[in-house]
Amino acid sequence: MHIRRLILEPLDNNCYIINNNDEAIIVDPSAEENKIEEYLKSNNLKLKAILITHYHFDHIGALDYFKQKYEVPVYDYKTIGKYKEANLKFKVIPTKGHSVDSVSFYFEDTLDMFVGDFIFCGSIGRMDLEGGDEEEMSYSLELLKTFDKKTKLYPGHGALTTLENELLNNPYLC
């Protein structure tokens, strides 16, 4: 499994392309579909699925383009459960708080979790936007603490972090 981060508009969003051999999964195709498409083509990757951590505008700008062009499944808050795409197993886990439709995608075999705007390096997602909820965020943070400490967290903006780092340094998890 290889993970590539593309920083895209409109708000320096992290779009991730996960590939396993020649098959790929896109996480949060924010915008600039040409850059995502270029990466897929230059690496001879076949798109197999799209993962959406939540439906705020800055995370889904290129979603319709890829859905229409490739006709692949989209996993989101409506698809909580266990799945396998591109020969990779993952779980869709509700992590509400930033928004009512926030989910994280956990690849247990490799300890990778794509968290959208739920948690960031040293912080958490805003809860003052429509659908934000402090009580739900508190529940989601408690749930996060139950995962393997070596889990790598891939946020929707900013730098990669680990659960271990967040448990030691994030004031919302300490």
C-alpha positions in Angstrom: 0.0 0.0 0.0 1.3 3.4 -1.0 -0.2 6.7 0.0 0.3 10.0 -1.9 -0.9 13.3 -0.5 -1.9 16.1 -2.9 -2.4 19.5 -1.5 -5.3 21.0 -3.5 -7.5 24.0 -3.7 -9.7 25.6 -2.5 -8.3 25.6 1.1 -5.1 23.6 0.9 -7.0 20.4 1.3 -5.2 17.1 1.6 -6.5 14.7 -1.0 -5.0 11.2 -0.7 -4.5 8.6 -3.3 -4.0 5.2 -1.9 -2.7 2.6 -4.3 -2.1 -1.1 -4.1 -0.3 -2.3 -7.2 -2.2 -0.8 -10.1 -5.4 0.0 -8.3 -6.3 3.2 -6.5 -8.6 4.8 -4.0 -9.1 8.5 -3.7 -9.8 10.1 -0.3 -11.6 13.5 -0.4 -11.2 14.7 -4.1 -11.4 18.3 -3.1 -10.9 20.0 -6.4 -8.3 20.3 -9.2 -9.4 17.0 -10.8 -6.7 17.6 -13.4 -3.9 17.1 -10.8 -5.6 14.0 -9.4 -6.1 12.6 -12.9 -2.5 13.3 -13.8 -1.3 11.4 -10.9 -3.5 8.4 -11.7 -2.4 8.4 -15.4 1.3 8.9 -14.8 1.3 5.9 -12.4 -1.0 3.7 -14.5 -3.5 3.4 -11.8 -7.1 2.2 -12.1 -9.5 4.0 -9.9 -11.6 1.5 -7.8 -13.3 3.7 -5.1 -13.7 7.1 -3.6 -13.8 7.8 0.2 -15.5 10.9 1.5 -14.7 11.9 5.1 -17.5 14.5 5.1 -19.4 16.7 2.6 -18.1 20.2 3.2 -17.5 21.9 -0.1 -13.7 21.9 0.2 -13.5 18.1 0.3 -15.8 17.2 -2.6 -15.1 19.7 -5.4 -14.0 16.9 -7.9 -16.3 14.2 -6.6 -18.9 14.5 -9.4 -16.2 14.4 -12.0 -14.7 11.2 -10.8 -18.1 9.5 -10.0 -19.3 10.2 -13.6 -16.1 9.4 -15.4 -15.2 6.2 -13.5 -18.5 5.0 -12.1 -16.9 3.6 -8.9 -18.4 3.2 -5.5 -18.4 6.1 -3.0 -18.0 5.3 0.7 -19.2 7.8 3.2 -21.4 8.2 6.3 -24.1 6.2 4.6 -21.8 3.1 4.3 -20.6 2.5 7.9 -19.1 -1.0 8.1 -16.2 -3.1 6.7 -15.2 -3.1 3.0 -12.5 -4.2 0.6 -11.4 -2.2 -2.5 -8.2 -2.4 -4.4 -7.5 -5.5 -2.4 -7.3 -3.4 0.8 -9.6 -3.9 3.8 -10.9 -0.8 5.6 -13.6 0.2 8.0 -15.9 3.2 7.8 -16.2 4.6 11.3 -18.5 7.5 12.4 -16.5 10.3 13.9 -19.1 13.0 14.3 -18.4 16.4 15.9 -17.0 18.5 13.1 -20.1 17.7 11.0 -23.0 15.3 11.3 -21.6 13.3 8.3 -18.0 13.0 9.5 -16.4 9.5 9.2 -12.9 8.2 9.3 -11.5 5.3 7.2 -9.4 2.9 9.1 -7.0 0.5 7.4 -6.3 -1.8 10.3 -3.7 -4.0 8.5 -1.4 -1.0 8.0 -2.6 1.2 10.9 -3.6 4.1 8.6 -6.6 6.3 9.4 -8.0 9.0 7.2 -9.8 11.4 9.5 -10.8 14.4 7.4 -11.5 17.4 9.6 -12.2 15.4 12.7 -8.7 15.7 14.1 -5.6 17.6 13.2 -2.0 17.6 14.4 -2.4 19.3 17.8 -6.0 20.2 17.4 -9.5 19.1 16.4 -12.0 20.2 13.8 -14.2 23.2 14.2 -17.6 22.6 15.8 -19.1 26.0 15.1 -20.2 25.2 11.6 -23.6 23.8 10.7 -23.8 20.2 11.9 -21.0 20.6 14.4 -21.6 19.2 17.9 -19.4 19.3 21.0 -21.0 16.2 22.6 -20.5 14.1 19.4 -16.9 15.3 19.1 -16.3 14.3 22.7 -17.7 10.8 22.0 -15.6 10.5 18.8 -12.4 11.5 20.6 -13.0 8.9 23.3 -13.5 6.3 20.5 -10.2 7.4 18.8 -8.4 6.6 22.1 -9.3 2.9 21.7 -7.2 2.5 18.5 -3.6 1.2 18.3 -1.3 4.1 19.5 0.8 3.5 16.4 -2.0 4.5 14.1 -1.1 7.2 11.6 -3.7 9.9 11.2 -4.1 11.6 7.8 -6.1 14.8 8.3 -8.0 16.9 5.7 -5.6 19.8 6.2 -2.1 20.1 7.5 0.5 17.5 8.5 0.3 13.8 9.1 0.4 12.8 12.8 0.1 9.7 14.9 -2.4 8.8 17.6 0.5 8.4 20.0 1.7 11.9 19.3 -1.9 13.3 19.7 -2.4 11.5 23.0 0.8 13.1 24.3 0.4 16.6 22.8 -3.1 17.4 21.7 -4.9 19.3 24.5 -8.2 17.7 23.4 -6.9 14.2 23.9 -4.4 14.6 26.8 
